[in-house]
């Protein structure tokens, strides 16, 4: 019977929980040794009985005074609340027993990225504990975002703890090494250069702490400035998963994000620390498929199981939902369309911003106003042709909003947060839409801290804004009381009540984005509001007003509501009236089929781009085939069959039409094609680019004029970077821009050499006709 109990029944969750607690295990051992026959006294405890499953109180008893504790989770998603509460309860108990001295828990350093919390009392808020003697459970915090953990933020504001706010990406990517060297953060409040920033210190205690001299340091390599973010050794990692087996292997099937659990666990293990994992259920050893294991058991020291009746309190998918199979990726929603936004200032801003969207782009949307861009994209039919991402690791789908921010409805893929920031920091994003609370004359933006009495933090804002080529900051022109009214008939807007707080100010309270640094990096930066659009360029120190809404008075509604004078473009435009009308804007995503066909006469090659083309009926298939015939026939009359390269990325053919389409393509191939190659996405662009570069001589006169958008005869960094990207599909990094501009400005005299050097660095050769002005 005993063998039956230990070898079979122990695999049930209840038996595991009972048998692996010391106070339950000892009676069993005594029973085995005292009641069995002498010949069986040496009977060993079966090797598959694990000691990793334990109560939360036993798990947190392993945390020592002065430890550095790192906690997983992102905003309202994936917080290991059961263990966090147990840690807080231990501290409270020790304080009541006056045992919280040198031997009790306390004096902890808390490291976190996404700041998991419910904006009130749960999540990391559990750890905001202070004894009657003034000692705190946590004495130091290094975090990416404090918005959801106001109780910790309040302790920082009162100088009860040392506190730093650092870029989320740098926190999550620097845990596995001695430090992380990057350009992210230069020119912002994180930059420790005197007169620029404070190294991320959020209060006086942190400013005066010895750690502040080490946490962020500025270094120079190859005449280029970098910031080095010091990694803190992690003594305790507190993470969350869905399922654990008896060996501690963890899976994440009911978690909405992969987030940072594995990298935190690995960092703790490599630092000689321990890993405490919270799960909602247990399974038998070997029942988790290896590909489903997100964290191997060898990294995990303790597993705490949340009872089912406590799932809502301690292990909901988020603080607002117990479980959502769509956000977890278990199923797909029948539709990812979103409810149509009312026509107000939020929709006006989102509509104007959405003009920047184009098919095939990879985009990041910030929280708040930028979320409206997804709504507008859905309404205008753009959503299927762009890839939206969020910083905790989501690709595709429709990002969840508000307190559910992080996961996405019908996401295409999930990666871990550190992997997402590797992608972001490497320049993988085509564009981003971020919020702005304050904007300065030089284009600096503040989102991380509005005043001395409230601590927020940058989240992933700094990582994203400094690594993306095209940036749109979205904000209302004023705040607190703003009310606007749209005239749907005339397509105009009127300010009914002006906000009491101005957002375009002489100086931002905290510099989360540097306009000057953006110019150095060659980024395109726009500031979109409900009544005006500005841009930051190298041509002016101050931001430039380039668009004004119909119905808005320049002096009264714009200049009088700013604390500084912007540059007013001599080509000041009126914003598109469709933005202010109730009807759908009907934005054109794709050009005509003629625009999609590019013919190179020198080598007799036709490039056909079918991205985003959707054929739903037999008539549409027949019509498309006839269009091809009309376009290709004249090209083959004199030179005969041609080579064809086709992009099928994003091409949609209704089920049942495949055979008809194939028949039409076979006929075209027999009549006109010498060869045909089919690619998808970037492979098509690469093939098109290489053929263009090797077979054609470009006119540098024409190219320079097109790149010189402001017509001043000098290419700014953003103009050169955007031009190279537009004409050649080549991305230039900020460090490469620094090298290209070492000898001075790019003008008509050195343009061909500069572009040639740039392309040769990418392994491409290009012939130019000389520039003659």
N, C-alpha and C positions, 0 to 999 in steps of 0.2 A: 504493500500500500504506500509505504514511504517512497519507494522508487517511482511508483506511478505519480505521486504528488510532485516529486521534484523534477521529473523528466517530461511531464505533459502539462499538468495544470499550471505550472509556473509560467507558461507562455501566455496565459490570459493576463489582461492588464491588471486586474485586481490582485492576482497572485503575485505578479511581478512587484507591484507596489508594496505588498505586505512583506514578501520574503527578503527584499533587499534593504529593509530598514534594520539597523543594528538591534533595536529593541525587539523586533520580531524574529530576527535571524538567530539570536542566541538561544531562545527556547527551542527552536527547531534542532539546533546543534546538540543541545543537552538531551533532547528526546532521542536523537539518532544514536548518541553515545551511551545513554543510560538504559534504553528499553530494548535495544536489539541484542542479539546473541554476541558473545565475545568474538566469535569469528568474523562478525560484521562491524566491529568497532572501528576498524580502519577505513570504513566505507567513505570515499572522498565525496565532497560536494560536486555535483556534475559541473563540468567545465563551462557549460553554456549558461550557467546562472551568472548574470552580470551584476556588478555592484555600481553601475553608472546611474541607475534610476533611483532617485532619492527625493525627499521632500524639499520644497523651496528653502525652508529654514536650515536644513542640513547643508544645502548647496551654498547659501550665503555665509554660512559659518566658516567657509574656507577663505573668505575675503579678509585680508589683514589691514591693519591701520597703515595709511600712507600709500596704498595700492593705486595704480592707474587703471581705471575701469573704462572700457570702451563698450558702448551700447549700440546695437543695430536698430534699424527702422528709419522710415522716411515720412515726415509730416504726420499724418494720421494713420499711416499704414505700418503694420508689423511690429508693434512695440511689445517687448517681453514683460508685460505688466505684472505677472504673478511673481517673478523673481525680483523685480524692482520694488514691489510692495513688501516682499519678505525682507529685503535689505533695509528698507525704511523701518519696518516693524522691529527688526533686531536692534537698530540704533535707538528707537524709542524705548524699548525694554531695557537696554543697558543704561540709558539715561535715567529711567525710573529707579533702577537698582543702584544707581551711582557707580556703575561698573565701567562707564565709558571713559576710562583713563587711558594710559598708554597701551593697555592690552585690549581695549575695545575697538570696534570698528569706527572709523572716522578719518578725517584729514585726507579724504580721497581726491584724486585728480580725475575728473570726468571728461572723457573724450567722446565726441559724437559728431556726426555729419548732418543728417536730415532733421535732427531735433525732434524725435518722436514724442508727441504729446497731444492732449485733447483741448488745448487752449485754456484749461482750467486747473485740474488737480491730478490727472493721471499721466501715465508715461514718465518722462524724466522729472515731472513735477513732484512725484513721490519722494525724490531724493532731496528736495529743498527743506531739509530738517536742521533745526538749530536747538541746542540744549539751553536750559535756563542759565547756564554759566557762560553762554555766548559761543561755545564751540559748535562747529557745523559738521554734518556728515560729509559734505563736499566742501573743500576749501579752494578748489581751482577747477575751472571749466575751460575747455577749448572746443568750440563748436562752430558749426556752419550756419545754424539758424536757431534763434531763440523765440521766434514768434509763437510757437505752439507750447512753449515751456515758460510762461510768464513768471512763475514763482522763482525759478532759477534766475531769470532776468532781473527780477526785483532785488534779489540778494546781491547781484552784481552791481546794480545801480546804487545800492546802499553801502557798497564797499565792504560787504561781509565776506565776499569771496573774490579771488583773482579771476578775471574773465577775459578771454580773447574771442574774437570773431574772425574766422579765416574762410577762404573760399572752400566750398563744399568739395569740389573736385580734388583739391590739394590734400584735404583731410583723408579722403578715401583712397587716394593713390599713393600716399607717402607712408602708409603704415608698415609696409613690408621691407623697408630699407632704412638706411641711416638718415636719409633725407631725400628731398625731391628738388631738383634744379629746374627752373622754368622761368619764362618771361611773364607768366600770369601773375597779375598783381602789381606790376610796375606802374608807377604814376598814380596809384590809388592809396587809400588810407592804410593798406596793408604794407606798402613800401616803407621800410624803416629809414629812408633817407631823411635827414633833418629838413624840415620845411615842407615835406611831401606827405608823409604818413607817420604812423606810430607802431608799425609792426603788428597791427591787429589788436593791440591792447584796448580793452573796452572800458576800463576804469583806472583810477589812480593806483590801486593796489597792484594791478597788472603792469602799469607803466613803471613802477618802482621795483618790480620783481626781477631777480637775477635771470629768470627764464626768458624775460622779454628781450634780453640781449642775444639769446640763442635761438629763439623759436623761428624768427624770420630774419635772415641776414642777406645783404646785398653783395654779390660777387661779380667779377668781370672775367670773361674768357674770350679770347680772340677779339678783344676790343668791343665786346657786346655785354651789356648788363643783364644779369639774371638775379632772381631771388631764390634762395635756398630755404626750404621749409624743413625744419628739424622734425624727425619722427620721434615720438615718445614711446619707449618700450611699454607694451601692454601687459599688465599683470593678470587682469581678469577681463575676459570677453563675455558679455551677456547677449545672447542671440536668440532668435526664434525660428522655428520650423513648424511643419505640420505633423509629420510622422517620424518616429524613431523606432529602431529595432533594439534588441537587447545589447548589441555591441555599440550603440550610439550613432549608427549611421542615420543621417537625417535626409528627409525629402521635403519638398516645398509645394506640393500640389494644390493646397488651399491658400497659399500666400499670393497676394496680388502682384508682388514684386520679388525678384531675386535679390535686389538691393545689395547690401554690403556684408551679409552674414559670413560668407566664406573667407573673404579677405581679412575680416576682423579675427575670425577663429584661427586662421593661419598665422597672422601676426602675433597673436597671443601665444600660440604654441612655439613659434620661433623665438619668442622672448623668454621662454621658460615659464610662461604663465598658464592659467587654467581657462577652460571654456565651459560656461554654464548655458545649457540649451533648454528652452521652454518649448513644449510640443502639446498638441491637443489629443494625441492618441499614440498607442504603442502597437507594434506588430511583431510577429515571430522573427527570430533570426533567420536571415536568408530569404525572407519574403519580399524584400525591396529589390527590384531589378537594379543592376549596377548602374545603368544609364539614368536611373531615376534618383540616385543618391547625389544630393547636392553637396553635402559635407561628409567625408568619411569618418567613421567612428573613432579612428585613431587620433583625431583632433579634439574629440569631445570628452570631457571629464565627468560631467554631471548632466542628467536629463531629468527635468521636472515636468510632470504631466498635469495639465489642467483638467479638473473634473468637468464632465459635460455640462453640469448645471451652472458652472462658472464661466463657460465660454463667452457669454455675452459681456461679462465684466472684465475678464482677463485675457481672452484670446479671440475676440472678434477679428474678422479680416481687417476692419478699421474701426474707428470709434463711432461710426454711423451705420455700419453694416456688419451683421454677424458673418454672412457669407454671400458672395455674389459670383456665381459660376462663370459669368461673362467676363468680369474683371480678372478672374483667376485663369482665364483661358481654357476652362473645361469645355465650354460650348461657345458658339457664335450667336450673337443676337441676330434676329431676322433682318434688322436694319440698324445702321449706325447713324441714321439721320438725326439731327437735333431739332428741338423746337425752335421755330422762327423767333428771332429777337424782335422786341418792339423797337420802333424807330425813335431812338433817343440818342443822347451823346455817346453812349457806349457803342451803339451800332454804327453811328457815323464814323467814329474813329476806326472801328474794325473794318468797315467797308473801304475807307481810304487806304488802310494798311494792306488790304488784300490785293490791291492793284499790283503789288510787288510779286505776288505768287505767279509761278509758271510751272508747267508740267515737268515732272521728273526731279523736282527739287527736294532736298532733305532739310526740314525746318524744325526749329525749336520754338515752342510757345511758352512764355512765362505765365505765372499765375496772375489772376485778376483780369484787367482789361484785355490783355493779349488772348485770353481764352475765347473772346468774341470772334477772332479771326477764323477759328475752326467753324463756328456757327455760320459765318458768312460764306466760307468756302463750301460748306455743305449746301447751303441755299443756292449758290451759284453753280453747283455741279463741279467744283474744282477738287473736292476732297479725294476722289478716287485716283487722282493723278499726281498727288504730292505725298510725301512721307513725313508725317508729324512724329516728333520724338519728345520724350521727357528725360530729364537727367538721371532718374533712378534706373534707367535701362530699358525703356520702351521704344520700340520701332513700330510705326504704323498704327492704324486704328484712329479712334477719336479720343483724345485725352479726357479723363474725368476732370471735373471742375470743383471749385470750392474746397471743402474739407476732405474731399476724396482725391484731391490732386496727387498725381503720381502715376497710377495705372491708366489703362486705356480700354475703352470698349472695342472689342474685336481687334486687339493688337496683333500685328503680324509676327513679332518676335520679341523675346525678352533676353536681355543680357545683364550681366552684373554691373553695378553702378561704376566701379572703377574702370571697367571696360568701356562704358559709355563715355566717361570723361577722357579716356585715352583717345577715343574717336573725336570728341569735341575739340580737345586741346591740339590735336593734329590737324585741325582745319577741315574736318569732315562735313560740317554744316554748310549749306549754301546760304542760308539766311536765318535770322532769328527775330522774334517780336517780343520785346520785353517791356515791362512797366517802368515808369519814372515818377518819382515823387517830387524831385527838385531838379531844375536845369539851370546851369550857370551861363554867363555870356560866352565862355569858350567852349561850351558843349559838354562840360562835366555833368554827370548824373549822380544823384543820390537816391538809393532805395534801401540802404542798410540801417540808417538811423536818422530819425527826424528831429529828435531833441535829446537833451541830456537825461530826461526822465523815462525814456523807453528804449529798450535794447531789442533789436531785431536780428541783424546779421545779413550777410549777402546771399546765403544759399549758394546756388550754382551760377549766380549772375555774373560774377567777375570772370570765371572760367569761360562762360559762353560768350559774353560780350567782347572779350579780348581775343577770341580765337575764330570769330565768324566774320566773313568778308562783308556781308551786307546786313546792317542792323537797323531796325526800326524801333524807336522808343515810343510807347503809346501812353498818353496821359490826357486828362482834361486840362483845359487852359488854366482854370482856377478850381478850388475845392471848397467844400463846406458851404452848401447852399446853392450851388450852380443849378440852373434850370434853363433848358433851351426848348425851342419849339420849331419844328420843321414845317415848311409849306410844301406839301406834296405836289401841288400843281405847278408852282414856279421853280421848284427845286432849290429852295433857299432856306436859311436858318436864321433865327432871331434869338437873342439872349433875353430871356424873360426875367431872370434873377441872377446876378453875378455872384460868384463864390467869394467868400470872405478871405480865403487864403490864396495868395499868389504862388505859382509853381515855378515861374521863370524869375529867378532871384539873382542878386549880385554875387552871392557866394553860397555854395551848398554846405549844409551842416557837416556832411561826411562824403568824401569823394569815392564813390563806388565804381565810377567809370570816368576815365580821363579823355577829354576831347583831344588834347594835344598828343597823347599816346596813340589815339586812333589815327591821327594824321600820319604819325611816324610809321604806323603799321600798314598804311594804305587802305584803310577800311572806308566803306561808304556808310555814312551815318545820317539817319533821318529822324526827325522828331514830329510825330503826327498827333494833332489835337482835333477837336471837333470844329475849330474855326480857322486853323492855319497849319501849314506844314513848313518846317525849317530843315536845314541841312548843315552839316559841319564839313568844311573843306579847307584845304591848305591855302586857299586864296585870301581868306579873311581870318582875323583873330576871333571875331564874334560869329555866332551862328547866323545863317542867312535865311531870311524869310522868302520862300519861293512860291507859296500858294496861299490864297485867302479864300474863305468860303463865301459863296454868293449871299448877300444880305448882311454881311458883316462890315462894320465901319473900321477902317484901318487904325485911325487914331483912338477912337473911344473904346473899341472892343479888343484891340490888340496892344498897341503901344502903351496906352494908359494902364494896362493890366500887367505890365512887365516892369521889373526893377532896373532894367538896362535897355539900351537901344540896340536892336539887332541890325545887321546889314539887310537892306531891302533890295532884293534882286531887281535889276533894270528890266528883267523879263518876268515880272510878277504875274502869275497866272491865277485864274479862277478855278477853284476845285470843281471837279466834274459834278454837274447838277444831279446826275442819277443817284449820287450818294445820299441825297436828302429827300428822295422820293420813296413812296411806299412800295412801288413796283420793283420787281427783280431787276438788277442792273444789267443782266445778260452780258457778262464779261466774256470776251472772246479768248478762249484758251489756245486755239490752234488756228493756224493760217489755212489757206486753200491748199489743195493738192499740188498745184503748180509751185507754191512756195515750198512744199515738202520735197520737191524733186530738184536735186542739184547736179548739173551736168558739167563734167570737165572735158572740154573738147580736145585738149592736148593729148590725153591718153584714152579718150573715148570711154569714159566710165560714168555711169549714172547712179547717184545715191538717192534712195527712196526712204523717207522717214515716215513710218506708219505709227509712231507713238501716239497713243490715245485715240486711234481710229476705232470706232465701234460699228460693226455691221450687224443689223438685227433681222433683216428680211432678204428674200431672194432678189427683190428689185434693187436693193442697195448693193448687193454683191455684183449684180450685172452692171449697174451704173458705174461702180468703181473700176471694173475691168475695162469698160468702154473708155473711161477717162485715161487709164493707163495707155490704152492703144493710141489715143489721140496725142498723148504727150511723147510717146516713144517712137512712133512711126516717122516723124520728120527727122529724128536724130539718126536713123539708120539708113536713110535714103541714099546718102553719098558714101558713108563709111562702113556700111554693113552692120552685122551684129555687134552688140556692145557688151561690156562687162557691167554687171549690176550688183550693187551692195544694198541690202534691205535691212532696216531696223524694225524688228517685230516686237520690241519691248512695249508693253501696254496696249498691244493690239487685241481687240476683243471680237470674237466671231461667235454668233449665237449657235448653240448646239443644233446640229442637223444641217448646217450650211457648209461643213468642212469639205465635203466631196465636191460641191459646186465650186467653191473657191479654188480647190486644187485643180479642177478641170480648166478654169480660166487661166490660172497661173501656168499650167502646162502649155496651153496654147500660146501665151505670150512668150514663154521661154523658147518654144520651137521657132516662132516667127522672128524674135528680135535678140535673144540673149546668146552671147558667146559663152559666158560663165555667169553664175549667180552665187553670191555668198549671203548668208543670213546671220545677223548678229542681234544682240539685245543690249540696250542701254549704252554704257560707256564703251563697250567693245566696238559698237558702231561708230561712235564719235572718234575713237582712236583710229579706226581704219580710215575714216573720212579725213581726219587731220593729217595722218602720215601721207596719204595720197596727195593731198593738197600741198603739203610742204615740199614733197619731192618732185612734183610735176609742174609747179607753177612758180612764177616769179611775181612777188607781191609788190605793189606800188606803195612805197613808203610815204610818198606825199599824201596819198589818200588815207592811209592808215593813221598817220600822225594827226591829221585834221579830225578824224573820227574819234581818236582817243582824247584829244584836247577839248574836253566838253565846254570849258569856260572861255576858250578861244584866246587865252593870254600868251600863247606861244611857248609855254612851259608846261611839261607834264608833271602834275603833282603825283605823290606816291599812290593815292587812291585811283587816279586816272590811269597810271601805268599798270597797276595791279589789275584793275577791272578790264582794261583793254587787252592785256595778255590773256586773261581768262576768256574774254569774249571771242577774240579772233583765233586763238590757238588752243583753247581748252587747257591751258597750263596754269597751275596754281603757284604763286610766289609767296614764300614765307616772309615774315617781317625781317628775319636775319638776312635773307637774300636781298630784300629791298635795301637794307643798310649798306650792303656791299655794292649794289648797283649805283647808289647815290653818293658813294664815297668821293667821287671826283667832281661832284656838284650836281646842278640841275640837269634834267633831261630836256634838251631842246632839239631844234631841227638839225643841229650840227652833229650831235652824238646819238641821235635816236636809233639809227640803223645798227650801230655797234652795240648799244645797250640791249636792244631786243635780241640781236643775234647772240650775244653772250648768254642772255637769259635762256634762250631756247637750246643752245649748245649744252648748257648745264643739265638740261633734261634729255639729252641724247638726240636732239633734233637739229637738222641743218636747214637753213632758209636762205634763198637768194632774194636780193632786193634790187629794185631800180633805185638809183640814188635820189636823195631828197633834193629838190631844187625849188627854192622859194625866192 
